[in-house]
Amino acid sequence: MAETRFPHLVRESVLPSSCIRELTMADVAFVVTTIAVFALVAFIAKGVAKL
């Protein structure tokens, strides 16, 4: 009986589904923030080039 419960307990303790969702949302937030920063830098560079 302990053998059948062990993989289930290990799976839950390593990465529960809520943790996977949080990591995915953190990755999405990081990518969006990075793109926004590069877009802002490009916008500023365009403005400086016009001077």
ROSE-4610 file (N, C-alpha, C; in Angstrom, 1 decimal, always signed):
// ROSE-4610
residu = [M/M/M/A/A/A/E/E/E/T/T/T/R/R/R/F/F/F/P/P/P/H/H/H/L/L/L/V/V/V/R/R/R/E/E/E/S/S/S/V/V/V/L/L/L/P/P/P/S/S/S/S/S/S/C/C/C/I/I/I/R/R/R/E/E/E/L/L/L/T/T/T/M/M/M/A/A/A/D/D/D/V/V/V/A/A/A/F/F/F/V/V/V/V/V/V/T/T/T/T/T/T/I/I/I/A/A/A/V/V/V/F/F/F/A/A/A/L/L/L/V/V/V/A/A/A/F/F/F/I/I/I/A/A/A/K/K/K/G/G/G/V/V/V/A/A/A/K/K/K/L/L/L]
num = [1/1/1/2/2/2/3/3/3/4/4/4/5/5/5/6/6/6/7/7/7/8/8/8/9/9/9/10/10/10/11/11/11/12/12/12/13/13/13/14/14/14/15/15/15/16/16/16/17/17/17/18/18/18/19/19/19/20/20/20/21/21/21/22/22/22/23/23/23/24/24/24/25/25/25/26/26/26/27/27/27/28/28/28/29/29/29/30/30/30/31/31/31/32/32/32/33/33/33/34/34/34/35/35/35/36/36/36/37/37/37/38/38/38/39/39/39/40/40/40/41/41/41/42/42/42/43/43/43/44/44/44/45/45/45/46/46/46/47/47/47/48/48/48/49/49/49/50/50/50/51/51/51]
x = [+0.8/+0.0/+0.9/+2.0/+2.9/+3.5/+3.7/+4.2/+3.3/+2.0/+1.0/+0.8/+1.0/+0.8/+2.0/+3.2/+4.4/+4.6/+4.3/+4.5/+3.5/+2.3/+1.3/+1.8/+2.3/+2.8/+4.0/+4.9/+6.1/+5.6/+4.7/+4.2/+3.6/+2.8/+2.1/+3.1/+4.2/+5.1/+6.1/+6.4/+7.3/+6.7/+5.6/+4.9/+3.4/+2.8/+1.3/+0.8/-0.4/-1.0/-1.0/-1.3/-1.3/+0.0/+1.1/+2.4/+2.8/+2.3/+2.6/+1.9/+0.7/+0.0/+0.7/+1.2/+1.9/+3.2/+3.9/+5.1/+4.8/+3.7/+3.4/+3.0/+2.2/+1.8/+3.1/+4.0/+5.2/+6.0/+6.1/+6.8/+6.1/+4.8/+4.1/+4.3/+4.2/+4.5/+5.9/+6.9/+8.3/+8.4/+7.8/+7.9/+7.2/+6.0/+5.3/+6.1/+6.6/+7.4/+8.7/+9.3/+10.5/+10.2/+9.1/+8.7/+8.4/+7.7/+7.3/+8.5/+9.5/+10.7/+11.4/+11.6/+12.2/+11.5/+10.1/+9.3/+9.5/+9.6/+9.8/+11.2/+12.2/+13.5/+13.5/+12.9/+12.8/+12.1/+11.0/+10.3/+11.1/+11.9/+12.7/+13.9/+14.4/+15.5/+15.0/+13.7/+13.2/+13.1/+12.6/+12.5/+13.8/+14.8/+16.1/+16.7/+16.5/+17.0/+16.4/+15.2/+14.6/+15.2/+15.9/+16.5/+17.6]
y = [-1.2/+0.0/+1.3/+1.2/+2.4/+2.7/+1.6/+1.8/+2.5/+2.3/+2.9/+4.4/+4.7/+6.1/+6.9/+6.3/+7.1/+8.0/+7.4/+8.3/+9.5/+9.2/+10.3/+11.4/+11.0/+12.0/+12.8/+12.1/+12.8/+13.8/+13.3/+14.2/+15.5/+15.3/+16.5/+17.4/+16.8/+17.6/+18.4/+17.8/+18.4/+19.6/+19.4/+20.5/+20.3/+20.9/+20.9/+21.7/+21.5/+22.2/+23.7/+24.1/+25.6/+26.2/+25.5/+26.0/+26.1/+25.1/+25.2/+26.4/+26.7/+27.8/+29.1/+29.2/+30.4/+30.6/+29.5/+29.6/+30.0/+29.5/+29.9/+31.4/+31.8/+33.2/+34.1/+33.7/+34.4/+34.5/+33.4/+33.4/+34.4/+34.3/+35.2/+36.7/+37.0/+38.4/+38.8/+37.9/+38.3/+38.6/+37.7/+37.9/+39.3/+39.5/+40.7/+42.0/+41.9/+43.0/+43.3/+42.2/+42.3/+43.0/+42.5/+43.1/+44.6/+44.9/+46.3/+47.2/+46.7/+47.5/+47.7/+46.7/+46.8/+47.8/+47.7/+48.6/+50.1/+50.3/+51.6/+52.1/+51.3/+51.7/+52.1/+51.3/+51.6/+52.9/+53.1/+54.4/+55.6/+55.4/+56.5/+56.7/+55.6/+55.8/+56.5/+56.2/+56.9/+58.4/+58.7/+60.1/+60.8/+60.2/+60.8/+60.9/+60.0/+60.0/+61.2/+61.6/+62.8/+64.1/+64.1/+65.4/+65.7]
z = [+0.0/+0.0/+0.0/+0.7/+0.7/-0.7/-1.4/-2.8/-3.7/-3.6/-4.5/-4.1/-2.8/-2.4/-2.6/-2.6/-2.7/-3.9/-5.1/-6.3/-6.3/-5.8/-5.7/-4.7/-3.6/-2.6/-3.2/-3.9/-4.5/-5.5/-6.4/-7.4/-6.8/-5.8/-5.2/-4.5/-3.8/-3.1/-4.0/-5.2/-6.1/-6.8/-7.5/-8.3/-8.2/-7.2/-7.3/-8.4/-8.8/-10.0/-9.8/-8.5/-8.3/-8.4/-8.1/-8.2/-9.7/-10.5/-12.0/-12.6/-12.1/-12.7/-12.3/-11.0/-10.6/-11.3/-11.6/-12.4/-13.8/-14.4/-15.7/-15.8/-14.8/-14.8/-14.6/-13.8/-13.6/-14.9/-15.6/-16.9/-17.9/-17.9/-18.8/-18.4/-17.2/-16.7/-17.0/-16.9/-17.2/-18.7/-19.6/-21.0/-21.4/-20.9/-21.2/-20.8/-19.5/-19.0/-19.9/-20.3/-21.1/-22.4/-23.1/-24.3/-24.2/-23.1/-22.8/-22.6/-21.9/-21.7/-23.0/-23.8/-25.1/-26.0/-26.0/-26.8/-26.3/-25.0/-24.5/-24.9/-24.8/-25.2/-26.7/-27.5/-29.0/-29.2/-28.5/-28.6/-28.2/-27.2/-26.7/-27.7/-28.3/-29.3/-30.5/-30.9/-32.1/-31.8/-30.6/-30.3/-30.2/-29.7/-29.6/-31.0/-31.9/-33.3/-34.0/-33.7/-34.4/-33.9/-32.8/-32.3/-33.1]
